[in-house]
Amino acid sequence: MNGTRIADLGDHVGDEVTILGWLYNRRSKGKLHFLILRDGSGLCQAVAFKGKVDDDLFESLGRLSQESSVIVRGTVKRDDRAPGGFEIGVIDATVVHEAEEYPIAKQAHGTDFLLTNRHLWLRSRRPYATLRVRHTVIRAIRDFFDDRGFTLVDAPVFTPSACEGTTTLFEVDYFDDEKAYLTQSGQLYMEAAAMAFGKAYCFGPTFRAEKSKTRRHLTEFWMVEPEIAYADLDDVIALGEEMLCEIVARVLDKNAEELEILERDTAPLEAIRAPFPRVHYDDAVRALNDGGIEFEWGGDFGAPDEDFLSRQSDRPTIVHRFPAAIKAFYMKRDPEDERLSMSVDFLAPEGYGEIIGGGQRAEDLGYLQEQIVKHGLPEEAFKWYFDLRRYGSVPHGGFGLGVERTVAWICGTEHVRECIPFPRMLYRIYP
């Protein structure tokens, strides 16, 4: 079936159009029915006049329930008072399906109810707006890397080993009693891809069996992970900085309507531009203690620490050179201080915390073999990874950006569960 998208009505003022959609809301007043229609691209008002449409049709439109599917034919006119700024004068309509009583009524519902009915809640304004922003973020990320000569290389979801530790792995039964794990990260595979293509990235779901119920955690989330050959920590930082600026600029350009629906103050987003403040881990620890937050050197930042640090600037804060002991086995040591790693986190402003983590990778084979043993990881599973250091090892680095945390920050959303279509969390895997 062919129809006109509601988002395109501005190109059809005075024309007769056909809208294929659903009834979002209805209000009747005497000989008029005001039908708010949605079609996935936006909302518009259609007005049916008694006497201008068939009497039986007028009667059926007056009893239509929310989310009934309808095909409406009518003439477009500009009306600034109507949703979207345009109105359709109904000539004819077909009721495709009259919906049962819609369970998500206009009154407030609890979080658990809305999550259980997520398949229907997606149709409501706020989740709709959030996921439209997510779409723009993902498109901006892909365009950013594609335009800079990166090659998309898909990483496997099943892996034979851990990337960042064994305690948060989802273990699954593979064939012949072999164990496999849902991926925590595609990074190790992107290191192989970078040695083949120079610049590569993967983009897909990752999994963490972390028994956490904080607003920043999901057990399944999406991550983009670029990796660059012949790159150091400064190159990694510059890439992340440039990418975040481009993502935010794209959302501001494409999603003004969605940000308005979300009641997002766009002033903080408009302030996002390079350069971002760069803070050494030592200085970050000092700032925490000076700010009244007790923090011992050598520890990793928790949510309150990240909140404090990220509120010190109106732009993302770049914290670099974390202690090597708290970072993954593959992270390169700082040549100027063996206690530190060539690592970096980007903390989103307004208290949203870490959205990027990465750094420069260790290129020395002997060092990596030692670290595998120290971390208690199975050496057999990393033979292929060691080969990357045997055959043409070069300085290289990259990072991972969590899509849901990034969307939460841009949308001003409190919980990352709102930033993925069907959230998977501790105690929730339905629907």
MARRO-691666 format. One record per residue (C-alpha): residue number from 1; x, y, z. Coordinates in nm, 2 decimals, padded with zeros to 4 digits. Layout:
{node NUM {X Y Z}}
...
***
This chain:
{node 1 {00.00 00.00 00.00}}
{node 2 {00.12 00.35 -00.08}}
{node 3 {00.05 00.65 00.14}}
{node 4 {00.19 00.99 00.24}}
{node 5 {00.40 01.01 00.56}}
{node 6 {00.27 01.25 00.82}}
{node 7 {00.62 01.39 00.84}}
{node 8 {00.59 01.49 00.47}}
{node 9 {00.25 01.67 00.49}}
{node 10 {00.42 02.01 00.46}}
{node 11 {00.50 01.91 00.10}}
{node 12 {00.13 01.84 00.02}}
{node 13 {-00.07 02.14 00.14}}
{node 14 {-00.38 02.16 -00.08}}
{node 15 {-00.33 01.80 -00.20}}
{node 16 {-00.54 01.50 -00.14}}
{node 17 {-00.34 01.24 00.06}}
{node 18 {-00.38 00.90 00.21}}
{node 19 {-00.25 00.83 00.57}}
{node 20 {-00.19 00.47 00.67}}
{node 21 {-00.18 00.48 01.05}}
{node 22 {-00.34 00.43 01.39}}
{node 23 {-00.57 00.63 01.61}}
{node 24 {-00.36 00.80 01.88}}
{node 25 {-00.65 01.00 02.03}}
{node 26 {-01.00 01.10 01.95}}
{node 27 {-01.23 01.39 02.06}}
{node 28 {-01.58 01.43 01.94}}
{node 29 {-01.79 01.75 01.94}}
{node 30 {-02.14 01.75 01.79}}
{node 31 {-02.10 01.70 01.42}}
{node 32 {-01.72 01.68 01.43}}
{node 33 {-01.47 01.41 01.51}}
{node 34 {-01.11 01.52 01.58}}
{node 35 {-00.89 01.22 01.51}}
{node 36 {-00.52 01.24 01.61}}
{node 37 {-00.34 00.99 01.38}}
{node 38 {00.01 00.85 01.40}}
{node 39 {00.20 00.66 01.14}}
{node 40 {00.54 00.62 01.29}}
{node 41 {00.68 00.94 01.14}}
{node 42 {00.47 01.19 01.34}}
{node 43 {00.12 01.30 01.46}}
{node 44 {-00.15 01.49 01.27}}
{node 45 {-00.51 01.59 01.32}}
{node 46 {-00.78 01.47 01.09}}
{node 47 {-01.13 01.62 01.11}}
{node 48 {-01.44 01.43 01.00}}
{node 49 {-01.75 01.64 00.94}}
{node 50 {-02.09 01.48 00.97}}
{node 51 {-02.25 01.51 00.63}}
{node 52 {-01.92 01.53 00.45}}
{node 53 {-01.85 01.16 00.51}}
{node 54 {-02.08 00.86 00.49}}
{node 55 {-02.32 00.85 00.80}}
{node 56 {-02.22 00.49 00.89}}
{node 57 {-01.85 00.59 00.86}}
{node 58 {-01.91 00.90 01.08}}
{node 59 {-02.07 00.68 01.34}}
{node 60 {-01.79 00.42 01.33}}
{node 61 {-01.53 00.69 01.37}}
{node 62 {-01.70 00.82 01.67}}
{node 63 {-01.66 00.49 01.86}}
{node 64 {-01.31 00.40 01.75}}
{node 65 {-01.08 00.30 02.04}}
{node 66 {-00.73 00.41 02.08}}
{node 67 {-00.47 00.23 01.86}}
{node 68 {-00.74 00.12 01.61}}
{node 69 {-00.57 00.10 01.27}}
{node 70 {-00.72 00.32 01.00}}
{node 71 {-00.66 00.44 00.65}}
{node 72 {-00.77 00.81 00.61}}
{node 73 {-00.80 00.99 00.28}}
{node 74 {-00.84 01.37 00.29}}
{node 75 {-00.71 01.71 00.19}}
{node 76 {-00.42 01.88 00.37}}
{node 77 {-00.43 02.23 00.50}}
{node 78 {-00.20 02.43 00.72}}
{node 79 {-00.31 02.48 01.08}}
{node 80 {-00.06 02.60 01.34}}
{node 81 {-00.30 02.49 01.62}}
{node 82 {-00.30 02.13 01.51}}
{node 83 {-00.03 01.88 01.61}}
{node 84 {00.25 01.90 01.36}}
{node 85 {00.11 02.22 01.21}}
{node 86 {-00.12 02.05 00.95}}
{node 87 {-00.47 01.92 00.94}}
{node 88 {-00.65 01.68 00.71}}
{node 89 {-01.01 01.73 00.61}}
{node 90 {-01.14 01.37 00.60}}
{node 91 {-01.30 01.27 00.27}}
{node 92 {-01.31 00.89 00.33}}
{node 93 {-01.17 00.64 00.58}}
{node 94 {-01.13 00.27 00.62}}
{node 95 {-01.12 00.10 00.96}}
{node 96 {-00.87 -00.17 00.92}}
{node 97 {-00.90 -00.30 01.27}}
{node 98 {-01.09 -00.18 01.57}}
{node 99 {-00.86 -00.23 01.87}}
{node 100 {-00.96 -00.38 02.20}}
{node 101 {-00.95 -00.15 02.51}}
{node 102 {-00.59 -00.02 02.51}}
{node 103 {-00.42 -00.12 02.84}}
{node 104 {-00.20 00.19 02.85}}
{node 105 {-00.45 00.45 02.94}}
{node 106 {-00.40 00.82 03.00}}
{node 107 {-00.36 00.78 03.38}}
{node 108 {-00.01 00.72 03.53}}
{node 109 {00.13 00.37 03.54}}
{node 110 {00.41 00.23 03.74}}
{node 111 {00.75 00.15 03.59}}
{node 112 {00.71 -00.23 03.62}}
{node 113 {00.37 -00.21 03.43}}
{node 114 {00.52 -00.01 03.15}}
{node 115 {00.83 -00.24 03.12}}
{node 116 {00.60 -00.54 03.11}}
{node 117 {00.40 -00.37 02.83}}
{node 118 {00.71 -00.23 02.66}}
{node 119 {00.58 -00.37 02.32}}
{node 120 {00.29 -00.12 02.35}}
{node 121 {00.46 00.15 02.54}}
{node 122 {00.70 00.21 02.25}}
{node 123 {00.40 00.38 02.07}}
{node 124 {00.38 00.65 02.34}}
{node 125 {00.54 00.99 02.29}}
{node 126 {00.84 00.98 02.52}}
{node 127 {00.98 00.63 02.43}}
{node 128 {00.90 00.71 02.06}}
{node 129 {01.11 01.03 02.09}}
{node 130 {01.39 00.86 02.28}}
{node 131 {01.43 00.59 02.02}}
{node 132 {01.42 00.84 01.73}}
{node 133 {01.71 01.01 01.90}}
{node 134 {01.88 00.67 01.93}}
{node 135 {01.83 00.61 01.56}}
{node 136 {02.01 00.95 01.49}}
{node 137 {02.29 00.86 01.72}}
{node 138 {02.35 00.53 01.55}}
{node 139 {02.33 00.68 01.21}}
{node 140 {02.58 00.96 01.31}}
{node 141 {02.82 00.70 01.45}}
{node 142 {02.81 00.49 01.13}}
{node 143 {02.85 00.80 00.91}}
{node 144 {03.14 00.93 01.13}}
{node 145 {03.35 00.61 01.08}}
{node 146 {03.25 00.54 00.73}}
{node 147 {03.34 00.90 00.62}}
{node 148 {03.69 00.85 00.78}}
{node 149 {03.79 00.54 00.60}}
{node 150 {03.70 00.28 00.88}}
{node 151 {03.59 -00.06 00.77}}
{node 152 {03.29 -00.22 00.96}}
{node 153 {03.40 -00.57 01.07}}
{node 154 {03.14 -00.77 01.27}}
{node 155 {03.27 -00.93 01.58}}
{node 156 {03.14 -01.27 01.70}}
{node 157 {02.88 -01.29 01.98}}
{node 158 {03.00 -01.63 02.09}}
{node 159 {03.35 -01.61 02.23}}
{node 160 {03.58 -01.88 02.38}}
{node 161 {03.72 -01.65 02.65}}
{node 162 {03.68 -01.33 02.85}}
{node 163 {03.79 -00.99 02.73}}
{node 164 {03.77 -00.79 03.05}}
{node 165 {03.74 -01.05 03.33}}
{node 166 {03.55 -01.37 03.40}}
{node 167 {03.31 -01.26 03.67}}
{node 168 {03.06 -01.10 03.45}}
{node 169 {03.04 -01.35 03.17}}
{node 170 {02.72 -01.52 03.05}}
{node 171 {02.82 -01.88 03.00}}
{node 172 {02.63 -02.09 02.74}}
{node 173 {02.66 -02.46 02.63}}
{node 174 {02.82 -02.49 02.29}}
{node 175 {02.86 -02.82 02.10}}
{node 176 {03.01 -03.14 02.24}}
{node 177 {03.01 -03.01 02.60}}
{node 178 {03.22 -02.71 02.50}}
{node 179 {03.16 -02.39 02.69}}
{node 180 {03.12 -02.05 02.52}}
{node 181 {03.04 -01.70 02.64}}
{node 182 {02.83 -01.41 02.52}}
{node 183 {03.07 -01.13 02.42}}
{node 184 {03.16 -00.86 02.66}}
{node 185 {03.34 -00.67 02.39}}
{node 186 {03.45 -00.70 02.03}}
{node 187 {03.77 -00.52 02.10}}
{node 188 {04.02 -00.81 02.07}}
{node 189 {03.87 -00.90 01.73}}
{node 190 {03.89 -00.54 01.62}}
{node 191 {04.26 -00.54 01.70}}
{node 192 {04.29 -00.82 01.44}}
{node 193 {04.08 -00.62 01.20}}
{node 194 {04.29 -00.31 01.25}}
{node 195 {04.60 -00.51 01.15}}
{node 196 {04.42 -00.60 00.83}}
{node 197 {04.24 -00.28 00.74}}
{node 198 {04.43 -00.01 00.93}}
{node 199 {04.11 00.14 01.08}}
{node 200 {03.81 -00.08 01.17}}
{node 201 {03.51 -00.08 01.39}}
{node 202 {03.24 -00.32 01.51}}
{node 203 {02.89 -00.22 01.62}}
{node 204 {02.66 -00.47 01.80}}
{node 205 {02.52 -00.61 02.12}}
{node 206 {02.74 -00.69 02.42}}
{node 207 {02.65 -00.87 02.74}}
{node 208 {02.75 -00.83 03.10}}
{node 209 {02.63 -01.07 03.37}}
{node 210 {02.67 -00.80 03.63}}
{node 211 {02.41 -00.82 03.91}}
{node 212 {02.35 -00.45 03.92}}
{node 213 {02.03 -00.26 03.94}}
{node 214 {02.17 00.09 03.90}}
{node 215 {02.02 00.34 03.65}}
{node 216 {02.34 00.30 03.43}}
{node 217 {02.34 -00.08 03.39}}
{node 218 {02.18 -00.33 03.14}}
{node 219 {02.27 -00.69 03.09}}
{node 220 {02.25 -00.64 02.71}}
{node 221 {02.35 -00.32 02.55}}
{node 222 {02.50 -00.19 02.22}}
{node 223 {02.85 -00.07 02.18}}
{node 224 {03.06 00.07 01.90}}
{node 225 {03.43 -00.01 01.91}}
{node 226 {03.68 00.15 01.67}}
{node 227 {04.04 00.03 01.66}}
{node 228 {04.33 00.21 01.48}}
{node 229 {04.67 00.08 01.38}}
{node 230 {04.97 00.31 01.43}}
{node 231 {04.79 00.51 01.70}}
{node 232 {04.87 00.62 02.05}}
{node 233 {04.66 00.74 02.34}}
{node 234 {04.64 01.10 02.21}}
{node 235 {04.50 00.96 01.88}}
{node 236 {04.24 00.76 02.06}}
{node 237 {04.13 01.07 02.27}}
{node 238 {04.11 01.29 01.96}}
{node 239 {03.89 01.04 01.78}}
{node 240 {03.65 01.01 02.07}}
{node 241 {03.63 01.39 02.11}}
{node 242 {03.56 01.44 01.75}}
{node 243 {03.30 01.17 01.74}}
{node 244 {03.10 01.30 02.04}}
{node 245 {03.09 01.65 01.89}}
{node 246 {02.95 01.52 01.57}}
{node 247 {02.69 01.29 01.74}}
{node 248 {02.55 01.58 01.95}}
{node 249 {02.55 01.82 01.65}}
{node 250 {02.36 01.57 01.44}}
{node 251 {02.09 01.52 01.71}}
{node 252 {02.05 01.89 01.76}}
{node 253 {02.00 01.93 01.38}}
{node 254 {01.77 01.63 01.33}}
{node 255 {01.58 01.58 01.65}}
{node 256 {01.46 01.92 01.77}}
{node 257 {01.10 01.79 01.79}}
{node 258 {01.20 01.48 01.98}}
{node 259 {01.41 01.68 02.23}}
{node 260 {01.11 01.91 02.29}}
{node 261 {00.88 01.61 02.36}}
{node 262 {01.14 01.49 02.61}}
{node 263 {01.16 01.84 02.76}}
{node 264 {01.53 01.84 02.72}}
{node 265 {01.71 02.17 02.78}}
{node 266 {01.93 02.19 02.47}}
{node 267 {02.16 02.46 02.60}}
{node 268 {02.40 02.21 02.76}}
{node 269 {02.41 02.01 02.44}}
{node 270 {02.48 02.33 02.24}}
{node 271 {02.79 02.38 02.46}}
{node 272 {02.95 02.06 02.35}}
{node 273 {03.25 02.14 02.14}}
{node 274 {03.62 02.06 02.14}}
{node 275 {03.84 02.07 02.32}}
{node 276 {03.72 01.87 02.62}}
{node 277 {03.90 01.91 02.95}}
{node 278 {04.17 01.65 03.00}}
{node 279 {04.23 01.54 03.36}}
{node 280 {04.51 01.30 03.48}}
{node 281 {04.39 01.03 03.71}}
{node 282 {04.61 01.17 03.99}}
{node 283 {04.44 01.51 03.95}}
{node 284 {04.10 01.35 03.95}}
{node 285 {04.17 01.18 04.28}}
{node 286 {04.29 01.51 04.42}}
{node 287 {03.98 01.69 04.30}}
{node 288 {03.75 01.43 04.46}}
{node 289 {03.93 01.46 04.80}}
{node 290 {03.93 01.84 04.78}}
{node 291 {03.56 01.82 04.70}}
{node 292 {03.48 01.63 05.02}}
{node 293 {03.46 01.28 04.86}}
{node 294 {03.69 01.04 05.03}}
{node 295 {03.88 00.84 04.76}}
{node 296 {04.19 00.64 04.78}}
{node 297 {04.45 00.64 04.50}}
{node 298 {04.44 00.32 04.31}}
{node 299 {04.07 00.26 04.31}}
{node 300 {03.82 00.28 04.02}}
{node 301 {03.56 00.55 04.01}}
{node 302 {03.21 00.46 04.12}}
{node 303 {02.89 00.65 04.02}}
{node 304 {02.92 00.92 04.29}}
{node 305 {03.28 00.99 04.19}}
{node 306 {03.20 01.01 03.82}}
{node 307 {02.90 01.23 03.90}}
{node 308 {03.12 01.47 04.09}}
{node 309 {03.39 01.48 03.82}}
{node 310 {03.15 01.52 03.53}}
{node 311 {02.98 01.82 03.69}}
{node 312 {03.31 02.02 03.69}}
{node 313 {03.27 02.10 03.32}}
{node 314 {02.99 02.17 03.07}}
{node 315 {03.16 01.93 02.83}}
{node 316 {03.26 01.57 02.86}}
{node 317 {03.56 01.52 03.09}}
{node 318 {03.85 01.31 02.97}}
{node 319 {04.02 01.12 03.26}}
{node 320 {04.34 00.94 03.15}}
{node 321 {04.61 00.72 03.28}}
{node 322 {04.43 00.51 03.53}}
{node 323 {04.62 00.27 03.75}}
{node 324 {04.72 -00.04 03.55}}
{node 325 {04.60 -00.27 03.83}}
{node 326 {04.23 -00.18 03.77}}
{node 327 {04.24 -00.20 03.39}}
{node 328 {04.23 -00.49 03.15}}
{node 329 {04.53 -00.71 03.08}}
{node 330 {04.58 -00.57 02.73}}
{node 331 {04.63 -00.21 02.83}}
{node 332 {04.97 -00.06 02.77}}
{node 333 {05.17 00.07 03.07}}
{node 334 {05.26 00.44 03.09}}
{node 335 {05.63 00.45 02.99}}
{node 336 {05.67 00.74 03.24}}
{node 337 {05.51 00.56 03.53}}
{node 338 {05.48 00.18 03.54}}
{node 339 {05.20 00.21 03.79}}
{node 340 {04.97 00.37 03.53}}
{node 341 {04.81 00.25 03.21}}
{node 342 {04.76 00.44 02.88}}
{node 343 {04.39 00.43 02.94}}
{node 344 {04.11 00.69 02.91}}
{node 345 {03.74 00.73 03.01}}
{node 346 {03.51 01.00 02.88}}
{node 347 {03.26 01.12 03.15}}
{node 348 {02.95 01.28 03.01}}
{node 349 {02.85 01.61 03.18}}
{node 350 {02.55 01.68 03.40}}
{node 351 {02.63 01.37 03.61}}
{node 352 {02.58 01.10 03.34}}
{node 353 {02.92 00.94 03.40}}
{node 354 {03.13 00.72 03.17}}
{node 355 {03.02 00.68 02.81}}
{node 356 {03.36 00.59 02.65}}
{node 357 {03.63 00.37 02.78}}
{node 358 {03.95 00.28 02.59}}
{node 359 {04.31 00.34 02.55}}
{node 360 {04.64 00.23 02.39}}
{node 361 {04.70 -00.15 02.37}}
{node 362 {05.01 -00.33 02.48}}
{node 363 {05.20 -00.43 02.16}}
{node 364 {05.47 -00.64 02.34}}
{node 365 {05.41 -01.02 02.33}}
{node 366 {05.60 -01.11 02.64}}
{node 367 {05.42 -00.85 02.85}}
{node 368 {05.08 -00.98 02.73}}
{node 369 {05.17 -01.34 02.81}}
{node 370 {05.27 -01.23 03.16}}
{node 371 {04.94 -01.04 03.21}}
{node 372 {04.73 -01.34 03.09}}
{node 373 {04.89 -01.55 03.37}}
{node 374 {04.84 -01.28 03.63}}
{node 375 {04.48 -01.24 03.54}}
{node 376 {04.42 -01.61 03.56}}
{node 377 {04.30 -01.63 03.20}}
{node 378 {04.33 -01.95 02.98}}
{node 379 {04.64 -01.90 02.76}}
{node 380 {04.51 -02.15 02.51}}
{node 381 {04.21 -01.93 02.43}}
{node 382 {04.44 -01.63 02.34}}
{node 383 {04.69 -01.80 02.10}}
{node 384 {04.53 -01.62 01.81}}
{node 385 {04.55 -01.29 01.99}}
{node 386 {04.92 -01.35 02.06}}
{node 387 {04.97 -01.40 01.69}}
{node 388 {04.89 -01.03 01.64}}
{node 389 {05.21 -00.95 01.83}}
{node 390 {05.41 -01.21 01.64}}
{node 391 {05.33 -01.09 01.29}}
{node 392 {05.36 -00.71 01.24}}
{node 393 {05.29 -00.57 01.58}}
{node 394 {05.24 -00.19 01.59}}
{node 395 {05.13 00.07 01.84}}
{node 396 {04.75 00.07 01.83}}
{node 397 {04.44 00.17 02.03}}
{node 398 {04.07 00.23 02.04}}
{node 399 {03.77 00.26 02.26}}
{node 400 {03.42 00.14 02.32}}
{node 401 {03.12 00.38 02.34}}
{node 402 {02.79 00.26 02.50}}
{node 403 {02.50 00.36 02.29}}
{node 404 {02.24 00.36 02.57}}
{node 405 {02.44 00.57 02.81}}
{node 406 {02.51 00.82 02.53}}
{node 407 {02.14 00.84 02.44}}
{node 408 {02.05 00.88 02.81}}
{node 409 {02.28 01.18 02.84}}
{node 410 {02.17 01.34 02.51}}
{node 411 {01.80 01.29 02.59}}
{node 412 {01.83 01.39 02.96}}
{node 413 {01.69 01.05 03.06}}
{node 414 {01.75 00.92 03.41}}
{node 415 {01.77 00.54 03.34}}
{node 416 {01.93 00.36 03.04}}
{node 417 {01.64 00.12 03.03}}
{node 418 {01.45 00.39 02.84}}
{node 419 {01.72 00.41 02.58}}
{node 420 {01.69 00.06 02.43}}
{node 421 {01.37 -00.08 02.27}}
{node 422 {01.35 -00.39 02.49}}
{node 423 {01.57 -00.36 02.80}}
{node 424 {01.73 -00.67 02.95}}
{node 425 {01.81 -00.62 03.32}}
{node 426 {01.86 -00.81 03.64}}
{node 427 {01.52 -00.99 03.69}}
{node 428 {01.37 -00.87 03.36}}
{node 429 {01.39 -01.06 03.03}}
{node 430 {01.02 -01.00 02.92}}
{node 431 {00.89 -00.91 02.67}}
***
